[in-house]
Amino acid sequence: MKKPSPVHIELEIPSHADEISGYVKMVLTKLTDHIAIDPGTERRIKLILIELITNSIKHSTDDNGLIKLTISHPGITIQKVDKGLHIELKTESLPFREVNKTLKVSFSEQNNHQIKVLDKYKFQFLDPFKEELSLDYMPEHFGLYIITLAADVFTYQYDPERKENSFIVSINI
């Protein structure tokens, strides 16, 4: 049996927080037009979308952010692309000098994450439970923790030439 071709959907990100709820419902409707999603996966997708959109509204330098959805059996990829400065790490800086290294990084003085460096402008967030990081200290940037926990794989990439941030979330279904 031939595997179905991937479905690609591109949607502009809303620019105001009061639009998030309706936007998330619309995205879920577009997804379920193509694939069945169980309630647990739907909840994970909602959490991821809310955090990605909130991140874009707070940090993007323009109103042209996009959510790119790819439905390919057996998974969904949600990619947020927007313009702006790259993620600021308190303990490391982009571009990274060493690749394939696991680092403990911080986005603020009270917030720690563990990441795996994939290339000089790309890293993958590691599951804080698997890496035994405490979730007791989440006063700032907790959205990144939420996405990390809700995703099967969560990756960040920065394109310095285009000044473009890309957050890529993969969910197995």
NORKACOR-V988405 format. One record per pair of residues at least 24 apart in sequence whose C-alpha atoms are under 10 Angstrom apart, sorted by sequence separation. I is the first residue (numbers start at 1). J is the second residue. D is the distance in Angstrom with one decimal. If there is no record, write none. Layout:
I:J:D, I:J:D
This chain:
7:31:9.5, 24:48:9.7, 25:49:10.0, 56:80:8.1, 59:83:8.8, 60:84:5.2, 61:85:7.9, 95:119:8.4, 96:120:4.4, 97:121:9.7, 99:123:9.1, 102:126:8.9, 111:135:9.2, 124:148:9.3, 125:149:9.6, 127:151:9.0, 21:46:9.1, 24:49:6.5, 55:80:9.5, 56:81:8.5, 57:82:9.8, 59:84:7.1, 60:85:8.0, 94:119:9.9, 95:120:4.7, 96:121:6.7, 111:136:9.6, 112:137:8.2, 127:152:8.9, 23:49:9.0, 24:50:7.1, 52:78:9.4, 56:82:6.9, 59:85:8.3, 60:86:9.9, 94:120:6.7, 95:121:5.4, 96:122:8.5, 111:137:6.2, 112:138:8.5, 125:151:9.8, 126:152:9.8, 127:153:8.8, 7:34:7.9, 23:50:9.1, 52:79:8.8, 53:80:8.0, 55:82:9.9, 56:83:8.9, 59:86:9.7, 93:120:9.6, 94:121:6.1, 95:122:8.7, 96:123:9.4, 110:137:6.4, 111:138:6.1, 126:153:8.2, 127:154:9.1, 7:35:10.0, 21:49:9.7, 52:80:6.6, 56:84:9.4, 59:87:9.5, 93:121:9.5, 94:122:8.8, 110:138:7.4, 111:139:7.3, 112:140:9.9, 113:141:10.0, 125:153:7.6, 126:154:7.8, 20:49:8.6, 21:50:7.9, 24:53:9.2, 49:78:8.2, 52:81:9.5, 104:133:9.7, 110:139:7.1, 111:140:6.6, 112:141:9.5, 124:153:7.5, 125:154:5.6, 126:155:9.1, 20:50:6.7, 23:53:9.3, 48:78:8.6, 49:79:9.6, 109:139:10.0, 110:140:7.4, 111:141:7.4, 112:142:9.9, 124:154:5.8, 125:155:6.0, 20:51:9.7, 45:76:9.4, 49:80:9.0, 108:139:9.2, 109:140:9.1, 110:141:9.7, 111:142:8.2, 113:144:8.8, 123:154:8.7, 124:155:4.1, 125:156:7.7, 108:140:7.0, 113:145:8.0, 123:155:5.7, 124:156:6.2, 17:50:9.5, 20:53:7.1, 45:78:8.7, 107:140:8.0, 108:141:8.0, 112:145:9.6, 122:155:7.3, 123:156:5.4, 124:157:8.7, 19:53:9.8, 20:54:7.9, 107:141:7.1, 111:145:9.8, 122:156:5.6, 123:157:6.5, 86:121:9.0, 106:141:9.6, 113:148:9.8, 121:156:8.2, 122:157:4.2, 123:158:9.3, 17:53:8.4, 35:71:7.8, 121:157:5.7, 122:158:6.4, 16:53:9.3, 17:54:7.0, 20:57:9.9, 34:71:7.8, 35:72:9.4, 107:144:10.0, 118:155:9.1, 120:157:9.1, 121:158:5.3, 122:159:9.0, 15:53:8.6, 16:54:8.9, 31:69:8.3, 34:72:10.0, 35:73:8.9, 117:155:9.7, 118:156:9.5, 119:157:8.8, 120:158:9.1, 121:159:7.1, 13:52:9.3, 14:53:7.5, 15:54:9.2, 30:69:9.5, 31:70:9.2, 35:74:9.9, 115:154:9.9, 116:155:9.3, 117:156:9.8, 118:157:9.2, 121:160:8.2, 13:53:6.6, 14:54:9.4, 16:56:10.0, 17:57:7.3, 27:67:9.3, 31:71:7.8, 35:75:9.7, 115:155:9.1, 13:54:9.7, 15:56:8.2, 16:57:6.7, 17:58:9.4, 35:76:9.5, 115:156:9.9, 14:56:8.9, 15:57:5.8, 16:58:9.6, 27:69:8.9, 13:56:7.8, 14:57:7.7, 15:58:9.3, 122:165:9.9, 124:167:9.6, 13:57:8.4, 121:165:9.9, 122:166:9.2, 123:167:9.9, 124:168:9.2, 15:60:9.6, 31:76:8.9, 122:167:9.8, 124:169:9.9, 15:62:9.1, 16:63:9.9, 15:63:6.3, 14:63:8.0, 15:64:8.8, 13:63:7.8, 14:64:9.0, 15:65:8.7, 12:63:8.6, 13:64:7.2, 14:65:8.1, 12:64:6.7, 13:65:5.3, 14:66:9.0, 12:65:5.9, 13:66:5.2, 14:67:9.9, 11:65:8.6, 12:66:4.5, 13:67:6.3, 11:66:5.6, 12:67:6.3, 13:68:9.9, 10:66:6.7, 11:67:5.2, 12:68:8.8, 10:67:5.9, 11:68:6.4, 9:67:8.2, 10:68:4.5, 11:69:8.3, 9:68:5.8, 10:69:6.3, 8:68:7.1, 9:69:5.0, 10:70:8.9, 8:69:5.6, 9:70:6.5, 7:69:7.9, 8:70:4.6, 9:71:8.5, 6:69:9.9, 7:70:5.6, 8:71:6.6, 95:158:9.3, 6:70:6.5, 7:71:5.0, 8:72:8.9, 94:158:8.8, 6:71:5.4, 7:72:6.6, 95:160:9.3, 5:71:8.7, 6:72:4.5, 7:73:9.7, 94:160:9.7, 4:71:9.7, 5:72:7.0, 6:73:7.5, 13:80:8.5, 4:72:7.5, 5:73:8.6, 10:78:9.9, 12:80:9.7, 13:81:9.2, 3:72:9.0, 4:73:7.4, 6:75:9.8, 7:76:9.5, 8:77:9.5, 9:78:9.7, 10:79:9.4, 11:80:9.7, 12:81:9.7, 13:82:9.1, 87:156:8.8, 3:73:7.7, 6:76:9.5, 10:80:9.9, 86:156:9.6, 87:157:9.3, 3:74:10.0, 86:157:8.6, 87:158:8.2, 86:158:6.1, 78:151:9.8, 85:158:8.7, 86:159:8.4, 77:151:9.7, 84:158:9.5, 85:159:9.9, 86:160:8.0, 79:154:9.7, 83:158:9.6, 85:160:8.7, 77:153:9.4, 78:154:9.6, 79:155:9.4, 80:156:9.6, 81:157:9.6, 82:158:9.9, 83:159:9.5, 84:160:9.7, 75:152:9.9, 77:154:9.8, 79:156:9.6, 81:158:9.6, 86:163:7.4, 84:162:9.1, 85:163:6.5, 86:164:7.6, 87:165:8.2, 83:162:7.8, 84:163:5.8, 85:164:7.6, 86:165:6.3, 82:162:10.0, 83:163:5.7, 84:164:6.1, 85:165:7.7, 86:166:9.5, 82:163:8.6, 83:164:4.5, 84:165:6.8, 82:164:5.6, 83:165:6.0, 81:164:6.8, 82:165:5.4, 83:166:8.9, 81:165:5.6, 82:166:6.8, 80:165:7.8, 81:166:4.6, 82:167:9.0, 55:141:9.1, 80:166:5.6, 81:167:6.7, 79:166:6.6, 80:167:5.1, 81:168:8.7, 55:143:7.9, 79:167:5.5, 80:168:6.6, 54:143:8.5, 55:144:9.0, 78:167:8.1, 79:168:4.4, 80:169:8.6, 51:141:9.8, 78:168:5.9, 79:169:6.2, 51:142:9.1, 52:143:8.0, 77:168:6.9, 78:169:5.1, 79:170:8.6, 51:143:5.4, 52:144:8.6, 77:169:5.6, 78:170:6.5, 50:143:8.8, 51:144:7.5, 76:169:8.2, 77:170:4.5, 78:171:8.3, 51:145:9.7, 76:170:5.9, 77:171:6.3, 48:143:8.4, 51:146:7.6, 52:147:8.1, 75:170:7.0, 76:171:5.3, 77:172:8.8, 47:143:8.9, 48:144:9.1, 50:146:10.0, 51:147:7.0, 75:171:5.5, 76:172:6.6, 50:147:9.4, 74:171:8.7, 75:172:4.4, 76:173:7.3, 48:146:7.3, 49:147:8.7, 74:172:6.0, 75:173:5.1, 47:146:7.2, 48:147:5.2, 65:164:9.7, 67:166:9.8, 69:168:9.9, 73:172:8.5, 74:173:5.5, 47:147:7.1, 48:148:8.7, 65:165:9.6, 66:166:9.6, 67:167:9.6, 68:168:9.2, 69:169:9.7, 70:170:9.4, 71:171:9.9, 72:172:9.7, 73:173:7.7, 48:149:9.4, 65:166:9.9, 67:168:9.8, 72:173:9.7, 44:146:9.2, 45:147:9.2, 47:149:9.9, 48:150:6.7, 61:163:9.8, 71:173:10.0, 44:147:8.4, 47:150:7.3, 48:151:7.6, 61:164:9.9, 46:150:9.5, 47:151:9.7, 60:164:9.4, 44:149:8.8, 45:150:7.6, 60:165:8.8, 44:150:5.2, 45:151:8.3, 43:150:8.7, 44:151:7.3, 41:150:8.8, 56:165:9.6, 40:150:10.0, 41:151:9.7, 52:167:7.9, 52:168:9.8, 52:169:9.7, 49:169:9.8, 48:169:8.1, 45:169:9.6, 45:170:10.0, 45:171:8.3, 44:171:8.7, 41:171:8.1, 41:172:8.7, 41:173:7.3, 38:173:8.4, 37:173:7.4, 36:173:8.9, 35:173:9.5
